[in-house]
Amino acid sequence: VKARFYADTGALLKTAYYRRYENAFGTERPTETVIIDGLDPSWVTVMRYSQWERREVPQAWLQRDYLPRFRPE
């Protein structure tokens, strides 16, 4: 799966490739994401996911107003 992320101006910010799917929590999920910078394609980030853990997320964490107070556990 490929996703493109754009600025309000229409400029490409990032391109993400979701790959290496494995079964987790009863469905296929990507275990690797490759992110390529839209301005400088030589800037590449690779994120690999493992050791999945299900946990409850407080509804407040999903609100934009909460971001300044967010402290990851």
N, C-alpha and C positions, 0 to 999 in steps of 0.2 A: 504494500500500500504506500502511496506517495501523497504527501500533503505539501502545499505551498502556503506560506504565510506572508501577507502583504501589509504595508503601511497604509494609512488613510490616503496617502498621495498616489497609491497604486504601485509603488516601488516594491520589488521583491525583497523581503527581509531574510527569510530562511526557507530551505526546502528540507523536508524530513522524509526519510524512508523507514518504514516500520517493517522489520523482517525477523526471520528465525522464530517462527511461531511454534508454541508448545501449549499443551493443555494445562490450564490452571483455573481452579474454581469452576470446573465443568464446561469450559469453553476455550477455544483457541485464542491465545493472546501473544502479541509480539514480545520477544525477549531481548530484542536489540533495536535501537533507534539510531540512525545516522542522520546528523543535522549538518547541512552545508550552508554557509553564510551566503546571502544573496549579493553582497557587495564584493566579497573576496572569497571565491570558491576554494581557495587553498586552506581556509579556516574550516576545519571539520571537527565535529564532536561526535563521539560514539558512546552511547549509553547502553549498558548491558544490565538486564534485570534478572535476579535470581532470588531464591529463598523467599518466595511469595508468602505474605502473611495477611490474613483478613483482619481488619479492625474497624471499629466504628469511628466515624469522623463527625465531630460536632457541626451542626448546621451553620454556626457562626463562622467557621473557617471558610465557608463558601461565599461569604459576603465581602464585597470590595472594601467596605468600611472597616473590616477587621484586619486588613493587611498590615497596617502600622503596628498592631499589637501582637501579630503572629510570632510565636516562638516555637520552632520545630522541636519535637521531642527526641 
